[in-house]
């Protein structure tokens, strides 16, 4: 059971409300997001592209753009090397698109997830040597490509690394030492000596900073007005990457996602328009949900089950009919990926329950040999949600065991894996996620060592439910709902507001949905306001909880509206509209028995 935590941050909510023309409820929510300065509140509510941090704030950005412009002006061959996930595909598209517009001699490569693995490898360097490439420009990778970059430099190839991943490091006593590759220039907000105000940006955002400065420095190649229009259009792929790479939607991340998704209705990219049409979203306002769970996964599915080049080529397609055919193929791949994922999650969940029944574990290491290796990260994420434990899912690759991990608050997965680096053939990532390759003989050793060194407390292993405020049902109004829209886009670091109410009388319930796994509840709060509550995909668990707390007979009578129980509920407010009539309702997020304190 999650620990419920109602925010108790202090502020003059009435003053904030008066200053910005909002309700005190919205003022409280804004304060809960640690926004106290006027400028931060303004950017949160009304931020635009002018509020993004200057590219010059990234260390060595000027050196990177000078080198790239030199190769453009000399018509030297440039090759962009990206990655096979949404972030890598979008970053590759951004760099290739702008370099092409500026007249560069440029092409691109994206590694095959299965054949190549993550990032730039030695085969790519050998190919670049044969093709007489003068400059290799990485995006969303490269910071860990020590040996390939050494080879490139020996061959006289210039290398610019643009990346956002953690820098490989090791400890010497109390000192942390960093293994930086010998690139000509590194642009990475996490490198030593970096002072960038928001280091938690994705690879596509780093690429966006590069192209922003390139376009500013190349007015002789592209007029300023056209450059500004292009940069505005390219916020759309940056938004998709930021959401899908689960960056915190704060600061400039929030701004670029809001701006990018807001421009989708007028998007000129045939590929993105085709995907929106494939999901019948043409007349809808695109949200972070659509980006993260519908559009973005299509690009990931290409990289997982086929080749990420399909996603990149969709973005580069300028024929509407061809783009539609490509988009439908990506959607089909994503549908297949969903089916494969569901089966893998079922198998992995059973294995996890078996492990946990055998003894207490703080880190789950699940070796799912038959699982497609591209699905390991998704499955790890689902197990992490179910069991609230750091989880690594491993699969049997062609030459070794490969896998991905997903973590919880308070457990830096990258740091913990770094402590066991001698077990790996390769690894990388950040505190909340990581990828690994290792020999099969080390799987059990890894599980033992990670659990021995976990050091997680009971508090660490208790999921937290963060609540914005106590809200009576009567407070759910059209104005409040309109104001909650100001908070979009929702996601990591800016979750959808959740409210609480105690002593809620549940006096009726009915199963709904095709499979009957959801519930419609009749609710009345302590002040006497009644409305409908919806609880999705948890009817069995809710019924079991009520049975344990109140008995089978009470549950039977609740279905007949002949009994009632008192609960404390956490909910997201909503408005139901039916035949032109609007009425407030709540989407139940969590529940527990009401106990008079």
C-alpha positions, 0 to 999 in steps of 0.5 A: 500500500502506498504512503499517502502524502498531502503537500503542505508547502506554504505560500500566500496562495491568495496573492499568487492567485490575484497576481496571475488571475487564477484560483487559489487551488491552482496557486497551491498546485503551482507551489507544490511544484516548487515554483516560488519566483515570479519569473518561474511562475510566468514561464510555467504558465506562459513560457515560450521559445524565447525562454529556452536557455541559450545554446552558448551555455553548453560547454564547448558548443561554440567549438562544435558549431565552428567545426561543423560549419567549417565542414559544411563550407568546405563540402567535406563529408559529414555523417550523423550517427544516431540511436534506435529509440525515439530520442535517437531517431529524432535527434538524427532527424534534427541534425540531418535535416538542418545540415541538409538545408544548409547545403552540407554533404551529409548522410546518416547511420543508425545502429541496428539494435540486434546486430550492432547494439547501442551506439557507435561501434567499430564497424561504423568507423571502418565504414566511415574510413571507406567512405572518406567521411571527414566528420562524425557527428553523434547524437544521443550516443557517443559518450561511452564510445571510447575505442571507436572514437580512438580509431576514428581519430587515428584515421584522421576523422574529426568527431563531435559527440552530442549526447546526454547520457551519464559520463562513464566513471570510476572511483579512486578513493574518494575521487570520481574519475571520468572516462571521456572519449578523445573526441574533438568536441563533446557537447553533453550537459553532464560532462565535467565542468558543465554549468548548464542550468538544466542538465536533464535534457534529452539527446534531441534537445542537445541536438536542437541546441546545436542546430539553433546555434548553427542556424544563428551562425549561418545567416548567409546560408539560410535567411533569419526568418526561414531559420526561425520558422524551421526551428519552430517546426522542429520543436515537434520532434524535440517534444516527442523525444522529451516525452518518450525519453521520460525527461522531467517536464520542468523548465525548458523541457516543459516549454519545448513540449508545450510549444511542440505539441501545440504546433502539431495542428499546423505541422508540415512534416508529412510523416508526423501528419500521417501518424496522427491520421493513422491514430485518428487524432487529426481533430484532437489536441495532442497531449503528452499522453498521445506523444508517449503512448501512441505516436512515440512508441511507433518509432520505438517499435521500428527500432525494436522489431525491424529497423529504426531507419523506417522511423527516420525515413518516415520523418524525411518522407515528403510524399503524403501517400507514401508517408501514410503507407509508412505510418500504417506499417509503423502502427502495425509494428507497434501493435505487434510489439504490444502483443509481444510485450503483454506475453513477456510481462505475464511470463516475467511477472510469474517468475518475479512472484516465484522469486519473491516467494522464495525470500526477500529481495530488494532488486529483481533480476529476471532472466527471460530467455525467450523475450525479444531483447528489444522489449526488456526495458518495457517489461522491466518498467512494468515489473517495477510498477507492479512490485516497486523494486528496482528491476533488471530484465535480461534476455538471451542475445546472439552472443551474450546476455543483454538487458535493461533496468528500471529503477525507483526513487532512492536507488541510482541504477547506474551507480549501483551497476558501476560498482559491478562493472567487472561483470559486464561486457558493456553497460550505460544509462542514468539513475532511473534506467540502464542497459547491460550486456554480460556473459550468462555465467554472471547473471546469478552473480549480478543478482546476488551482488546487487541485492547484497549492496542494495541498502534500501530501507523500508521507506525507500521500498514504500511507493509514495502517492503525492496529493496536491490538496484536499478538495471537496466535490463541490470544488470541481467546476468548469473554471477549475477544469479549465485551469488544470489545462494550464498545467499541461503537458503532464508527465515526469516531474509535472504529474497530473494533479491528484486530490483527496477527500475523506469520509466519502460514502460509497453507496453503489457500484457497477462493473463497466467496460468490455471486460468488466474490469472497471467500475462506476461508483456512486459517491457522496462526500462529507458535505453532501455533494454526490457525483459519479466516480470511475475506477479503471482496470482494477475492479477485481482488486477493489472488490477484494479490498472491500470484501476483506474490510467490510465482508462479502455481504456488504459488497453484494449489497453495494452492487444493488445500492442497498449498502454504503461504506466510508472510504478515503479516496484520491482522485483526479477531477473530471467533467462528463459531457453527455448530450450537451449536459456537463456534470462533474465526476472523479477518476479514482486513483487510489482508495483506503478505508476511512478511519476516524482519527 
